[in-house]
Amino acid sequence: MVPTFKTGDLVLVSKISYFFKNPKINDIVVTKNKLIKRIVREKAGKYFLRGDDGGEVGWIIKSDIIGKVIYKL
């Protein structure tokens, strides 16, 4: 898969996107350690993240997500 983002890309992140609802599969999110990854699986309130380049982060919980990427500048 071709990466959606490259190093140096600027993105607009919505921190309130997941205030009232849960993340969904295929959402692109920013994590607390400043990674931009796609949610590929969900299991019991945990989310498995993977980069479009194949780089996997692994399982995280909702509180580790800063917000949803809503726009690439």
C-alpha positions, -999 to +999 in steps of 0.1 A: +000+000+000+013+035-008+018+056+023-008+083+028+016+106+047+053+114+042+077+128+067+071+166+070+034+165+060+012+187+081-021+174+093-052+188+110-062+166+140-096+167+157-092+160+194-129+160+200-137+133+174-136+105+199-151+124+228-186+111+221-179+081+199-153+053+196-126+051+169-135+029+139-115+006+116-097+026+088-096+058+109-062+075+107-052+086+142-024+104+160-011+086+191+004+101+223+039+093+210+032+114+179+027+085+154+002+087+126-013+053+120-044+036+107-067+015+128-069-020+112-085-040+140-106-036+171-110-061+200-125-055+234-118-018+234-083-021+221-072-009+187-045-024+164-026+002+145-006-002+113+011+023+090+003+023+053+039+013+047+033-019+067+049-006+100+029-020+129+025-003+162+004-030+178-025-028+203-033+005+221-062+017+242-085+047+234-067+069+259-035+065+239-051+083+210-048+121+207-073+125+179-084+117+144-066+131+113-093+150+094-072+168+068-038+167+052-024+202+045 
